[in-house]
Amino acid sequence: MKRKKDYWVAAAFLLPAVFLMAVFVMYPIIDNVILSFHSWKGIFGTKKNFIGIENYAKILTDKSFGRSLLNSGIFLVVGFLIQMPLSFGLALLVTSKLRGTKVFKTVYYLPVILGTTTVAVMWKNLMNPNYGAFMEIFKGIGLDSLNFDWLNTPGLNVWIVALVNCWKSSAYNMLIFCAGLVTIPAALNEAAVIDGCSTWQRIRYITLPLSKNSFKVYSILCITGCIKTFDLIWAMTGGGPNASSSTPAILLYLNAYSFKLMGRSAAIAVILLILGVILSIGCNKIFRQEEY
């Protein structure tokens, strides 16, 4: 009887969370999936016309959608090859016994505190071809060939925004690695020092293996964040020129609120959801195999 009573008590405590999850997460997802098979202009009260998989067919054959996925891929490349080692390095620095680590924590975290629009406007001004600080520096050192509008140059603008995103988000991801580093027993590093291990050997054979969970969390957040990236690139380039810097989230927004193609926008959202789930599951499998 006691076990049965405990079961009902646990169920009673979980019920509000399950209700909120069902209302604010599951229902919108299901409703969005249903909408993706319809044509609808977004006008309340108007009929939604069932068109089957036509929305998916048009999206998957649209060159702009393929380009947007490549742009998200650029964010992923920067996220894993630049931002991840940078964030991990900062975490090693602020969790070390060096003097001034409190100051480092504050300085490194400042970009995270700044709003996305603030960061976008600041970097746009810094890179402005007419009066930007970077351009003035290039003029001063004789590199006039670099004095052009970077954010309006297809093929370059996405990399620039991805690097700006790296600058803004590195400190936030630093906290993820810090949370893992502080759980590593100090006795392991002390024993390694006694055995004559160098700093690099301690990082390679102790810190990195025991930080697998931190890398796992970072990888999943990086994948999902890059797939749905919108705010920074919208504020810096608007997806232009000629949609060359658009991401799937920007296409979703334009289809919904500029072209009034709610069904097609919903289809993009479903594709992003499936893609995020698949990549996240793959990431989990990779780390699980490494643990064995």
Backbone as a ProteinNet text record, in pm:
[ID]
protein_1_A
[PRIMARY]
MKRKKDYWVAAAFLLPAVFLMAVFVMYPIIDNVILSFHSWKGIFGTKKNFIGIENYAKILTDKSFGRSLLNSGIFLVVGFLIQMPLSFGLALLVTSKLRGTKVFKTVYYLPVILGTTTVAVMWKNLMNPNYGAFMEIFKGIGLDSLNFDWLNTPGLNVWIVALVNCWKSSAYNMLIFCAGLVTIPAALNEAAVIDGCSTWQRIRYITLPLSKNSFKVYSILCITGCIKTFDLIWAMTGGGPNASSSTPAILLYLNAYSFKLMGRSAAIAVILLILGVILSIGCNKIFRQEEY
[TERTIARY]
82.6	0	85.5	197.4	284.2	344.1	384.6	442	337.9	216.2	109.7	78.1	79.8	54	164	288.8	401.5	389.8	339.6	322.1	222.7	110.6	9.3	56.1	134.8	190.1	285.7	372.9	466.8	392.1	285	206.2	138.8	92.3	27.1	124.7	249.3	349.9	393.2	391.9	433.4	323.2	198.5	86	91.4	122.3	129.9	235.7	351.4	457.5	416.5	351.4	304.7	199.3	110.2	5.7	66.5	161.9	227	303.4	369.8	442.8	347.6	233.9	137.5	77	46.4	-20.8	74.3	193.8	284.3	394.7	409.2	513	452.1	385.8	337.1	224.8	128.9	18.3	65.8	151.9	201.3	276.8	355.3	429.5	333.3	235.5	138.6	58.8	15.6	-61.6	22.6	152.1	241	260.6	273.7	288.2	164.2	47.4	-77.5	-84.6	-44.8	-47.4	45.8	156.3	254.8	199.5	87.4	24.4	-90.3	-101.3	-209.6	-155.4	-240.3	-212.2	-299.9	-237.2	-312.7	-240.9	-316.1	-259.4	-241	-278.8	-260.8	-371.9	-481.4	-595.5	-692.7	-717.3	-802.9	-943	-992.9	-1128	-1133.4	-1023.7	-1023.1	-990.7	-1032.8	-1017.4	-873.7	-828.4	-697.7	-717	-653.3	-668.5	-561	-604.2	-510	-442.4	-307.4	-232.7	-129.1	-136.2	-43.7	99.5	192.2	334.9	387.8	299.8	342.6	437.5	409.2	497.8	638.8	648.4	779	851.2	777.6	838.5	897.1	823.9	872.2	992.8	993.4	1105.5	1231.7	1218.8	1334.9	1393.3	1316.3	1367.4	1404.8	1393.4	1424.9	1574.6	1642.5	1786.9	1818.3	1730.6	1755.4	1754.9	1674.2	1672.3	1802.8	1851.4	1979.2	2092.9	2089	2191.1	2182.2	2060.4	2042.8	2098.5	2082.8	2140.1	2292.8	2350.5	2496.2	2542.3	2463.8	2498.9	2494.3	2394.9	2390.9	2510.7	2553.6	2672.3	2797.4	2804.9	2918.1	2920	2802.8	2794.3	2840.7	2806	2849.2	3000.9	3059.1	3204.6	3275.2	3231.9	3291.9	3267.1	3147.4	3113.1	3200.4	3234.8	3313	3463.9	3507	3651.1	3711.4	3631.4	3683.4	3622.5	3489.1	3424.7	3445.9	3438.9	3454.8	3592.9	3702.4	3834	3855.9	3800.3	3813.9	3742.4	3619.7	3543	3610.2	3661.4	3729.1	3857.6	3931	4052.3	4022.5	3916.6	3877	3837	3768.8	3728.9	3850.7	3951.4	4075.5	4141.1	4134.2	4198	4127.8	3994.8	3922.8	3910.7	3931.9	3928.5	4068.3	4169.3	4306.2	4333.3	4451.7	4489.1	4565.8	4555.1	4622	4555.5	4632.1	4576.3	4488.7	4385.6	4300.1	4193.6	4167.8	4066.9	3927.2	3900.4	3769.3	3749.1	3857.2	3849.9	3827.6	3898.3	3881.8	3737.2	3676.8	3538.5	3445.5	3465.4	3378.6	3398.4	3524.3	3555.5	3507.1	3532.5	3494.8	3343	3270.7	3126.1	3050.9	3117.4	3050.1	2976.6	3035.4	2961.7	2829	2821.6	2697.2	2586.8	2624.5	2526.8	2467.2	2547.3	2499.2	2386.6	2288.5	2179.4	2227.4	2156.1	2194.4	2195.9	2093.3	2087.6	2202.4	2236.4	2349.5	2478.7	2500.8	2621	2622.7	2507.9	2499.8	2531.9	2472.3	2496.3	2641.5	2698	2836.9	2932.4	2915.7	3005.6	2981.7	2857.7	2830.9	2902.7	2904.3	2975.7	3126.9	3176.5	3320	3366.6	3278.5	3314.9	3258.6	3204.6	3150.7	3261.6	3243.7	3352	3384.8	3297.5	3319.7	3387.2	3347.1	3402.3	3436.5	3428.8	3454.3	3597	3613.4	3746.4	3838.8	3786.1	3868.8	3921.3	3834.4	3876	3980.3	3966.7	4066.6	4202.4	4199.3	4324.3	4389.4	4308.4	4361.8	4421.9	4355.7	4409.8	4543.1	4551.3	4672.8	4791.9	4766.5	4879.7	4895.9	4824.3	4843	4767.9	4667.1	4588.5	4455.9	4464	4342.7	4255.2	4314.4	4236.1	4130.8	4149	4052	3941.4	3948.6	3848.7	3728.6	3638.7	3514.9	3405.5	3284.4	3170.6	3165	3219.7	3225.7	3087.1	2997.1	2865.6	2774.6	2813.4	2736.9	2809.2	2905.2	2981.6	2939	2866.2	2824	2943.8	2927.5	3035.3	3124.2	3129.8	3211.4	3125.6	3008.4	2928	2884.2	2853.3	2809.7	2924.1	3045.1	3160.9	3184	3165.8	3184.5	3084.1	2956.8	2853.4	2877.7	2922.5	2951.5	3063.8	3163.9	3273.1	3225.9	3137	3079.6	2997.1	2922.9	2846.8	2939.2	3053.3	3154.5	3203.7	3230.6	3275.7	3170.5	3044.4	2936.9	2905.5	2916.2	2866.6	2974.5	3100	3207.5	3204.8	3177.7	3178.1	3063.1	2948.2	2836.1	2873.2	2933.5	2975.6	3092.6	3169.4	3276.1	3219.9	3101.6	3040.1	3005.8	2968.6	2938.1	3062.8	3176.2	3300.4	3349.8	3327.5	3366.7	3292.9	3163.8	3084.1	3141.2	3197.6	3258.6	3396.7	3474.4	3611.5	3616.7	3522.7	3526.8	3487.7	3430.4	3394.3	3509.2	3616	3731.4	3808	3827.1	3897.7	4037.5	4067.8	4200	4311.1	4278.4	4379.9	4439.1	4358.9	4409.8	4519.9	4497.1	4598.6	4720.9	4697.8	4810.7	4897.9	4834.3	4910.6	4987.3	4925.9	4992.4	5114	5102.7	5216.3	5330	5296.9	5399.3	5469.3	5392	5449.8	5529	5530	5609.5	5538.3	5405.9	5330.5	5332.4	5346	5341.4	5195.9	5179.5	5044.2	4964.3	5027.3	4958.1	4918.7	5005.4	4973.3	4856	4850.3	4736.3	4606.2	4614.2	4493.5	4449.6	4544.9	4513.8	4461.9	4526.3	4494.1	4400	4378.1	4288.6	4170.3	4201.7	4094.8	4001.2	4056.3	3971.3	3883.1	3938.6	3850.8	3739.6	3768.3	3668	3573.6	3593.6	3505.1	3413.7	3399.2	3318	3174.1	3117.6	2978.9	2963.1	3063.4	3059	3064.6	3149.9	3157.7	3028.3	2965.7	2838.8	2730.3	2720.2	2620.4	2647.3	2773.9	2807.9	2771.3	2801.7	2776.9	2628.7	2544.2	2399.4	2347.6	2391.8	2347.1	2397.6	2519.8	2576.1	2499	2469	2396.2	2258.1	2182.4	2046.4	2048	2146.6	2155	2189.1	2280.3	2320	2209.4	2133.1	2024.1	1916.9	1888.6	1779.4	1829.8	1956.9	2010.7	1933	1902.5	1820.1	1859.2	1857.2	1860.7	1983.9	2103.2	2225.2	2243.8	2223.3	2244	2134.5	2014.7	1907.1	1939	1994	2025.6	2146.4	2238.6	2360.8	2349.9	2281.2	2274.5	2131.9	2034.4	1897.2	1877.7	1974.1	1966.7	2020.5	2062.4	2107.9	2258.7	2308.5	2228.6	2176.1	2054.9	1988.5	1979.7	1948.3	1928.8	2054.5	2171.7	2295.7	2335.7	2287.4	2322.7	2202.7	2096	1977.1	2004.9	1936.8	1938.6	1797.5	1779.9	1644.4	1545.1	1591.3	1500.9	1457.6	1546.1	1509.3	1408.2	1428.7	1331.8	1196.3	1199.4	1075.2	1001.2	1074.5	1014.9	958.8	1035.6	991.4	868.1	867.9	753.1	626.8	643.8	527.2	474.5	563.8	517.8	535.3	615.3	628.1	544.4	549.3	477.7	344.6	317.4	191.7	170.2	278.6	270.9	292.2	189.5	200	228.4	166.2	189.3	333.4	390	529.7	624.5	592.9	672.7	669.3	550	537.1	618.2	622.9	700.9	849.9	898.1	1038.2	1065.9	972.7	989.7	996.4	913.6	914.8	1046.6	1096.2	1224.8	1337.5	1337.4	1440.1	1430.5	1309	1289.5	1345.5	1312.4	1360.9	1512.8	1566.2	1711.2	1782.5	1728.5	1788	1784.2	1672	1659.4	1758	1767.7	1858.7	2003.9	2045.2	2183.6	2212.1	2113.7	2132.5	2145.3	2062.2	2071.7	2206.8	2249.5	2381	2493	2481.9	2582	2584.3	2465.7	2457.6	2522.3	2499.9	2557.6	2710.2	2760.9	2906.3	2970.3	2915.3	2972.9	2951.3	2840.2	2815.3	2916.6	2949.1	3047.7	3184.7	3217.2	3347.2	3358	3244.8	3248.8	3275.9	3224.5	3252.8	3394.4
-121.2	0	125.6	115.2	233	266.9	165	190.1	249.5	199.4	252	396	426.7	563	656.9	613.1	694.2	720.7	621.1	636	747.3	748.6	851.1	989.1	994.7	1123.6	1178.1	1091.6	1133.9	1179	1104.1	1141	1276	1304	1432.1	1547.8	1528.1	1633.7	1652.9	1544.1	1553.4	1606.5	1595.3	1632.1	1776.2	1877.5	2015	2031	1967.9	1977.7	1908.7	1792	1719.8	1801.4	1865.5	1948.4	2065.2	2134.3	2247.4	2201	2086.2	2031.8	1999.3	1941.8	1904.5	2026.7	2131.1	2249.6	2339.3	2360.2	2459.1	2400.3	2268.2	2206.2	2106.8	2003.6	1896.7	1943.8	2018	2063.6	2155.7	2256.9	2339.8	2259.8	2159.6	2079	2000	1934.9	1855.8	1946.1	2062	2155.2	2207.4	2228.7	2276.2	2169.2	2042.7	1933.1	1923.3	1935.1	1930.8	2047.7	2167.6	2286.2	2272.7	2199.1	2186	2112.5	2042.9	1973.3	2054.3	2180.6	2266.2	2394.9	2459.5	2593.3	2691.7	2792.7	2886.8	3020.6	3129.3	3263.9	3327.5	3256.5	3310.1	3402.7	3406.2	3491.3	3409.6	3456.2	3382.3	3366	3245	3217.6	3167.3	3182.9	3133.8	2984.4	2919.4	2775.3	2736.7	2628.1	2571.6	2460.4	2475.4	2378.6	2270.5	2144.8	2033.2	2014.5	2014	1998.9	1887.1	1805.6	1693.5	1738.7	1676.4	1705.3	1813.3	1890.3	1992.1	2093.6	2135.6	2231	2175.2	2047.3	1984	1970.1	1936.2	1920.3	2052.3	2161.8	2292	2338.6	2309.4	2351	2272.7	2142	2056.2	2072.5	2129	2154.1	2300.3	2378.7	2521.6	2542.8	2604.7	2627.7	2717	2811.9	2902.5	2827.4	2720.9	2641.4	2563	2507.6	2438	2530.9	2654.7	2753.3	2790	2799.9	2835.2	2725.6	2600.3	2490.7	2497	2533.1	2549.1	2661.3	2769.2	2879.1	2834.2	2752.6	2696.8	2605.6	2535.9	2451.9	2533	2654.7	2743.4	2777.1	2804.6	2829.8	2708.7	2589.3	2466.7	2450.1	2477	2465.5	2560	2685	2782.5	2741.7	2689.1	2649.4	2538.2	2441.3	2326.8	2348.8	2417.3	2432.7	2554.5	2654.7	2776.2	2798.7	2800	2834.8	2729.6	2602.2	2497.1	2499.2	2497.4	2505.6	2637.1	2747.5	2876.4	2874.6	2824	2817.9	2725.8	2613.4	2519.9	2582.4	2653	2720.9	2827	2904.3	3005.3	2939.4	2825.4	2754	2705.9	2655.7	2614.8	2733.3	2849.5	2968.9	3016.2	3027.3	3084.2	2986.8	2855.8	2758.9	2727.5	2792.4	2770.6	2852.1	2836.9	2907.8	3036.8	3084.9	3209.4	3327.7	3431.8	3552.3	3625.7	3689	3770	3693.9	3567.7	3489.8	3550.3	3616.7	3680.8	3792.5	3865.9	3972.2	3911.8	3801.1	3733.7	3689.2	3632.7	3584.7	3698.3	3814.7	3929.6	3980.7	3996.1	4051.4	3957.8	3829.2	3733.5	3721.7	3743.2	3723.9	3847.7	3959.9	4082.9	4070.1	4006.6	3994.9	3920.5	3825.4	3749.8	3839.6	3935.8	4025.8	4120.1	4157.9	4251.1	4189.6	4268.9	4221.4	4192.5	4105.4	4066.1	4185.6	4269.5	4387	4482.1	4497.4	4583.6	4533.4	4402.7	4341.8	4360.2	4339.1	4351.6	4493.4	4592.5	4732.6	4770.4	4725.2	4756.8	4702.8	4574.9	4514.4	4567.9	4604.1	4665	4798.8	4873.9	5001.9	4981.8	4881.6	4854.7	4815.3	4747.4	4698.5	4785	4900.5	4989.3	5034.4	5021.3	5054.6	5203	5288	5433.1	5490.5	5441.2	5500.5	5396.3	5267.8	5163.4	5162	5123.2	5120	5021.9	4905.7	4808.1	4863.8	4933.2	4987.1	5097	5177.3	5281.2	5220.1	5109.3	5039.9	4984.5	4924	4869.1	4979.2	5094.6	5207.1	5251.6	5253.6	5299.2	5209.5	5078.5	4986.1	4948.3	5019.4	5000.3	4883.8	4830.9	4720.5	4773.3	4863.9	4924.4	4822.3	4711.2	4610.4	4545.1	4553.7	4496.2	4593.3	4713	4815.1	4803.9	4711.5	4696.4	4650.6	4645	4611.2	4460.3	4414.3	4270.9	4209.1	4281.5	4224.4	4217.8	4282.4	4274.7	4194	4114.3	4030.4	3885.2	3829.1	3688.7	3595.5	3495.4	3400.6	3439.7	3569.6	3617.3	3659.2	3717.3	3774.4	3670.8	3549.2	3447.1	3409.7	3398.4	3368.4	3479.6	3604.6	3717.7	3710.8	3687.5	3680.3	3560.5	3449	3331.1	3359.6	3436.4	3472.5	3570.1	3661.5	3752.7	3673.6	3576.2	3490.1	3413	3371.6	3303.8	3395.8	3522.3	3620.7	3641.8	3643.8	3671.1	3551.1	3429.9	3311.5	3230.9	3260	3177.5	3173.3	3287.3	3291.8	3211.1	3211.7	3130.3	2982.4	2939.6	2800.1	2769.9	2873.5	2856.5	2804.7	2853.1	2809.1	2660.3	2609.7	2466.8	2384.6	2425.9	2353	2374.9	2493.7	2519.4	2425.4	2404.1	2315.4	2174.1	2132.1	1999.8	1997.1	2102	2104.7	2105.4	2176.8	2185.8	2054.1	1959.3	1829.8	1729.3	1762.3	1672.6	1676.7	1564	1562.8	1622.2	1713.3	1777.4	1676.7	1567.9	1467.5	1404.6	1393.3	1334.7	1420.6	1550.4	1640.8	1648.6	1644.7	1649.3	1525.2	1409.7	1285.6	1289.1	1347.3	1357.3	1448.7	1557.3	1648.5	1576.9	1498.8	1423.9	1323.5	1265	1167.6	1233.9	1367.5	1438.6	1469.6	1464.8	1495	1644.7	1677.7	1818.5	1866.6	1998.3	2054.8	1995.9	1985.2	1929.6	1784	1704.9	1564.5	1552.5	1641.1	1639.2	1674.7	1770.8	1808.4	1694.1	1630.8	1525.5	1398.3	1356.2	1225.7	1231.5	1349.5	1361.3	1453	1576.6	1676.4	1644.3	1617.3	1590.6	1466.2	1351.7	1233.2	1254.5	1329.8	1351.5	1466.7	1530.6	1640.5	1599	1467.7	1419.2	1470.3	1468.9	1513.1	1660.4	1740.8	1883.1	1902.5	1826.6	1834.1	1784.3	1687.1	1635.4	1741.7	1806.9	1913.2	2027.1	2066.9	2174.9	2138.2	2015.8	1973.6	1979.5	1930.8	1931.4	2074.3	2160.5	2299.7	2372.4	2341.4	2404.9	2363.8	2235.1	2185.9	2248.6	2242.6	2297.6	2449.5	2515.4	2661.5	2706.9	2635.2	2673.3	2646.4	2540	2508.4	2617.3	2669.6	2767.5	2912.1	2936.6	3072.2	3171.7	3285.7	3384.8	3527.5	3557.8	3697.1	3774.6	3718.4	3793.6	3816.9	3714	3729.7	3816.1	3813.1	3900.1	4045.7	4070.7	4208	4262.9	4174.7	4221.1	4225.5	4129.5	4124.3	4122.5	4090.8	4078.7	3962	3870.2	3756.3	3785.3	3908.4	3947.4	3943.4	3990.7	4035.7	3917.7	3935.5	3832.9	3698.3	3705.3	3585	3499.9	3557.5	3479.5	3441.5	3514.8	3484.7	3436.6	3396.8	3348.6	3215.5	3193.2	3065.5	3006.5	2879	2822.6	2900.7	2953.1	3029.4	3160	3221.9	3343.9	3311.5	3202	3160.5	3130.1	3068.4	3040.2	3170	3267.6	3397.2	3467.9	3469.5	3538.1	3471	3338.3	3268	3292	3303.3	3319.8	3462.8	3561.1	3697.5	3793.1	3756	3840.3	3786.9	3654.6	3594.2	3532.8	3527.3	3471.8	3326.1	3250.1	3107.1	3028.7	3025.6	2965.6	2815.7	2747.2	2603.6	2572.2	2649.1	2626.8	2660.5	2766	2801.5	2690.3	2632.3	2521.6	2400.8	2376.6	2264.7	2284.1	2408.4	2437	2407.6	2446.4	2421.7	2272.3	2194.4	2049.1	1989.2	2034.4	1984.8	2017.5	2139.1	2177.9	2093.6	2066.7	1983.3	1843.4	1784.1	1648.8	1647.9	1747.8	1755.8	1770.8	1856.1	1875	1748.6	1675.9	1551.8	1447	1433.2	1333.3	1363.1	1488.4	1524.5	1509.8	1543	1529.8	1383.3	1296.9	1153.9	1099.6	1143.5	1101.5	1144.8	1267	1318.3	1234.2	1199	1113.9	978.4	922.4	791.5	797.1	903.3	917.7	920.4	999	1009.3	881.1	812.3	686.9	580.8	577.9	482	511.7	639.1	675.7	636.7	645	609.2	461	379.6	236.7	207.8
0	0	0	74.1	82.5	-52.9	-126.8	-259	-352.7	-346	-430.1	-395.3	-266	-221.5	-270.2	-260.2	-308.6	-457.9	-531.1	-675.7	-706.2	-636.3	-660.6	-616.2	-508.2	-464	-569.8	-622.3	-726.5	-852.1	-887.3	-1004	-985.3	-863	-835.5	-851.1	-808.1	-821.3	-966.7	-1044.2	-1183.9	-1274.7	-1232.2	-1316.7	-1367.3	-1282.9	-1335.8	-1445	-1425.1	-1525.6	-1655.3	-1643.5	-1761.8	-1835.6	-1759.3	-1819.4	-1896.5	-1833.7	-1900.5	-2024.1	-2013.5	-2128.6	-2243.7	-2209.5	-2312.7	-2380.7	-2301.3	-2354.5	-2432.4	-2378	-2437.1	-2524.5	-2526.7	-2610.5	-2708.9	-2655.8	-2742.8	-2836.1	-2781.8	-2865.8	-2979.5	-2951.9	-3063.1	-3168.7	-3125.2	-3221.7	-3310.8	-3249.4	-3326.5	-3420	-3368.9	-3450.9	-3568	-3542.6	-3648.6	-3755.8	-3713.6	-3809.4	-3897.8	-3838.2	-3915.2	-4013.3	-3965.5	-4050.9	-4170.1	-4152.6	-4260.9	-4382.8	-4366.9	-4479.9	-4539.7	-4500.8	-4547.9	-4609.2	-4684.6	-4737.2	-4661.4	-4600.2	-4517.5	-4517.8	-4529.4	-4535.7	-4397.8	-4293.5	-4159.4	-4114.7	-4186.5	-4150.7	-4066.7	-3945.4	-3852.7	-3911	-3902	-3951.1	-4093.9	-4169.2	-4307.3	-4310.7	-4416.2	-4427.3	-4461.8	-4400.3	-4431.5	-4533.8	-4646.8	-4756.3	-4748.8	-4744.9	-4738.9	-4875.2	-4874.8	-5000.4	-4992.3	-4888.4	-4875.7	-4850	-4921.6	-4898.8	-4994.2	-5051.1	-5147.9	-5085.3	-4960.4	-4892.6	-4877.2	-4838.2	-4820.5	-4954.3	-5057.8	-5190	-5238.9	-5218.7	-5264.8	-5184.5	-5056	-4971.1	-5006.2	-5015.7	-5039.2	-5178.8	-5271.1	-5406.5	-5427.4	-5323.1	-5330.7	-5303.7	-5397.4	-5383.1	-5263.4	-5233.4	-5121.5	-4988.9	-4979	-4855.9	-4841.6	-4952.2	-4947.9	-4909.2	-4963	-4927.6	-4779.6	-4729.5	-4588.3	-4497.2	-4537.8	-4458.9	-4459.3	-4574.2	-4580.8	-4488.8	-4480.9	-4390.9	-4244.8	-4210.9	-4075.5	-4052.6	-4159.3	-4149.5	-4119.2	-4173.1	-4142.4	-3994.3	-3938.5	-3794.6	-3715.2	-3763.3	-3695.1	-3700.6	-3816.7	-3831.5	-3736.1	-3732.1	-3640.8	-3495.5	-3469	-3333.3	-3280.3	-3366.1	-3320.4	-3333	-3438.1	-3460.5	-3391.1	-3362.5	-3300.1	-3161.6	-3155.4	-3029.4	-2921.1	-2956.2	-2855.6	-2790.4	-2867.7	-2801.1	-2728.1	-2781.9	-2713.8	-2579.5	-2576.9	-2452.2	-2351.5	-2399.3	-2309.1	-2254.1	-2339.6	-2293.6	-2189.5	-2211	-2112.2	-1980.5	-1990.2	-1868.7	-1791.1	-1862.9	-1796	-1726.5	-1790.4	-1734.6	-1607.7	-1613.1	-1498.6	-1382.4	-1407.1	-1297.1	-1245	-1300.9	-1255.2	-1128.6	-1075.4	-952.8	-981.9	-1104.7	-1140.5	-1070.9	-1049.9	-990	-1091.9	-1041.2	-1126.6	-1200.9	-1161.9	-1233	-1218.2	-1106.1	-1088	-1190.5	-1217.5	-1317.8	-1455.9	-1484.2	-1612.4	-1632.9	-1526.8	-1537.3	-1575.7	-1513.5	-1541.3	-1683.3	-1722.9	-1855.1	-1965.3	-1950	-2053.4	-2066.5	-1956.1	-1959.9	-2008.4	-2020	-2062.4	-2196.4	-2300.4	-2426.9	-2414.4	-2320.2	-2302.3	-2248.7	-2164.6	-2103.1	-2207.3	-2305.3	-2407.1	-2490.2	-2526.2	-2610	-2751.2	-2819.1	-2954.7	-3049.7	-3040.4	-3128.2	-3099.4	-2972.5	-2934.6	-2996.2	-2985.8	-3044	-3195.5	-3260.1	-3405.4	-3450.6	-3385.3	-3422.8	-3398.3	-3286.9	-3253.9	-3360.2	-3397	-3494.8	-3635.1	-3668.5	-3798.7	-3810.7	-3703.2	-3704.6	-3711.3	-3641.3	-3645.1	-3784.7	-3859.8	-3993.8	-4106.1	-4071.6	-4174.6	-4269.2	-4401.9	-4496.5	-4502.7	-4449.8	-4457.8	-4334	-4215.8	-4094	-3987	-4019.5	-3921	-3870.7	-3744.4	-3682.9	-3754	-3792.4	-3863	-3994.3	-4066.4	-4195.3	-4180.2	-4075.3	-4050.9	-4017	-3943.5	-3910.1	-4036.6	-4123.7	-4248.7	-4336.3	-4339.2	-4415.5	-4357.4	-4224.6	-4159	-4182.4	-4201.1	-4221.2	-4368.6	-4455.6	-4599.3	-4660.5	-4591.1	-4646.3	-4700	-4797.7	-4853	-4925.8	-4968.9	-5041.6	-4952	-4820.3	-4726.3	-4689.5	-4744.2	-4712.1	-4807.1	-4775.3	-4852.5	-4756.2	-4804.7	-4719.4	-4698.3	-4588.9	-4560.4	-4545.7	-4481.2	-4451.7	-4574.2	-4682.1	-4806.2	-4912.7	-4870.8	-4963.2	-4947.1	-5044.5	-5034.1	-5019.4	-4933.5	-4908.9	-4793.9	-4764	-4652.2	-4533.5	-4562.6	-4454.1	-4351.1	-4394.4	-4298.6	-4204.1	-4258.1	-4173.1	-4071.5	-4113.9	-4023.2	-3909	-3942.1	-3838.8	-3747.2	-3802.7	-3720.5	-3621.7	-3663.6	-3573.2	-3466	-3503.8	-3405.1	-3302.4	-3350.8	-3260.5	-3166.5	-3219.5	-3138.1	-3027.2	-3062.1	-2963.3	-2854.7	-2894.1	-2798.7	-2709.5	-2762.9	-2691.2	-2621	-2647.4	-2591.4	-2439.1	-2375.8	-2229.7	-2170.6	-2238.1	-2189.8	-2193.3	-2302.8	-2313.6	-2220.5	-2187	-2088.3	-1956.5	-1917.3	-1792.3	-1795.7	-1913.8	-1926.7	-1895.7	-1952.1	-1927	-1784.2	-1729.8	-1590.7	-1495.8	-1522.6	-1437.6	-1436.5	-1549.4	-1554.9	-1492.2	-1511	-1459	-1306.5	-1243.4	-1096.2	-1030.2	-1105.4	-1047.3	-1054.2	-1124.6	-1133.6	-1001.3	-937.2	-807.8	-818.9	-728.3	-730.1	-704.7	-634.2	-601.7	-727.4	-833.4	-957.7	-1018.2	-1023.9	-1078.5	-987.5	-858.3	-764.1	-778.8	-794.4	-814.4	-946.1	-1049.2	-1178.4	-1171	-1094.5	-1076.2	-1005.5	-904.5	-831	-922.1	-1014.7	-1108.4	-1220.9	-1224.4	-1323.3	-1453	-1453.4	-1575.2	-1604.4	-1729.1	-1769	-1770.9	-1788.8	-1793.6	-1909.2	-2025	-2141.2	-2117.5	-2053.3	-2025.7	-1929.5	-1831.1	-1737	-1807.4	-1899.2	-1974.2	-2064.6	-2130.6	-2228	-2162.4	-2052.3	-1995.3	-1875.1	-1819.2	-1702.9	-1732.5	-1771.2	-1787	-1901.7	-2019.7	-2135.7	-2119.1	-2076.2	-2059.4	-1957.1	-1849.6	-1745.9	-1778.2	-1893.5	-1935.6	-2050.2	-2072.4	-2184	-2176.3	-2057.2	-2044.2	-2079.7	-2044.4	-2078.6	-2230.1	-2296.8	-2442.6	-2506.9	-2444.7	-2496	-2488.5	-2371.8	-2354.5	-2451.9	-2463.4	-2555.6	-2698.8	-2740.7	-2878.6	-2912.7	-2821	-2846.8	-2853.1	-2760.3	-2761.8	-2885.6	-2927.7	-3047	-3171.7	-3183.5	-3300.8	-3310.1	-3200.3	-3202.1	-3218.6	-3156.9	-3169	-3309.7	-3375.8	-3511.8	-3612.1	-3590.6	-3683.2	-3679.3	-3561.9	-3548.4	-3539.5	-3569.7	-3556.8	-3642.4	-3581.7	-3650.1	-3613.3	-3483.9	-3438.7	-3482.7	-3460.4	-3489.3	-3638.5	-3719.2	-3863.6	-3925.4	-3868.9	-3917.1	-3886.4	-3768.6	-3729.1	-3803.9	-3847.5	-3912	-4063.9	-4123.9	-4270.7	-4325.2	-4241.3	-4289.2	-4384.4	-4385.4	-4476.5	-4615.9	-4640.3	-4773.4	-4787.2	-4903.2	-5018.8	-5100.7	-5154.4	-5235.9	-5164.6	-5035.5	-4952.9	-4941.1	-4968.8	-4963.9	-4821.9	-4721.9	-4583.4	-4503.6	-4572.2	-4502.3	-4433.5	-4323.4	-4253.5	-4259.7	-4227.4	-4229.6	-4144.7	-4030.6	-3944.2	-4010.5	-4087.7	-4159.8	-4269.2	-4341.3	-4443	-4379.4	-4263.2	-4190.5	-4160.3	-4111.2	-4076.6	-4200.6	-4308.8	-4430.1	-4491.5	-4494.3	-4549.7	-4468	-4336.7	-4250.5	-4251.6	-4236	-4210.2	-4327.9	-4425.2	-4544.5	-4659.8	-4681.6	-4793.1	-4751.9	-4620.5	-4568.2	-4610.4	-4617.2	-4649.8	-4520	-4438.1	-4305.6	-4312.3	-4408.7	-4422.5	-4457.2	-4550.1	-4589.2	-4474.4	-4401.1	-4284.7	-4180.5	-4159.4	-4064.5	-4110.3	-4240.1	-4293.6	-4266.8	-4281.4	-4249.6	-4103.4	-4016.1	-3873.4	-3843.3	-3910.2	-3888.9	-3936	-4051	-4102.5	-4005.1	-3950.9	-3854.2	-3727.4	-3683.2	-3564.2	-3586	-3700.1	-3730	-3742.6	-3810.4	-3828.6	-3694.9	-3606.7	-3474.9	-3391.9	-3396.6	-3320	-3370.8	-3502.7	-3561.1	-3523.6	-3538.5	-3506.4	-3357.2	-3273.2	-3128.4	-3088.3	-3148.2	-3119.9	-3165.7	-3285.1	-3334	-3241.2	-3189.3	-3095.8	-2968.9	-2918.3	-2798.9	-2822.9	-2940.9	-2971.5	-2978.3	-3037.2	-3047.6	-2909.3	-2819.5	-2686.7	-2607.7	-2629.6	-2558.7	-2600.9	-2729.6	-2778.6	-2722.1	-2710	-2654.9	-2508.2	-2436.1	-2295.1	-2275.6	-2370.9	-2360.2	-2403.9
[MASK]
++++++++++++++++++++++++++++++++++++++++++++++++++++++++++++++++++++++++++++++++++++++++++++++++++++++++++++++++++++++++++++++++++++++++++++++++++++++++++++++++++++++++++++++++++++++++++++++++++++++++++++++++++++++++++++++++++++++++++++++++++++++++++++++++++++++++++++++++++++++++++++++++++++

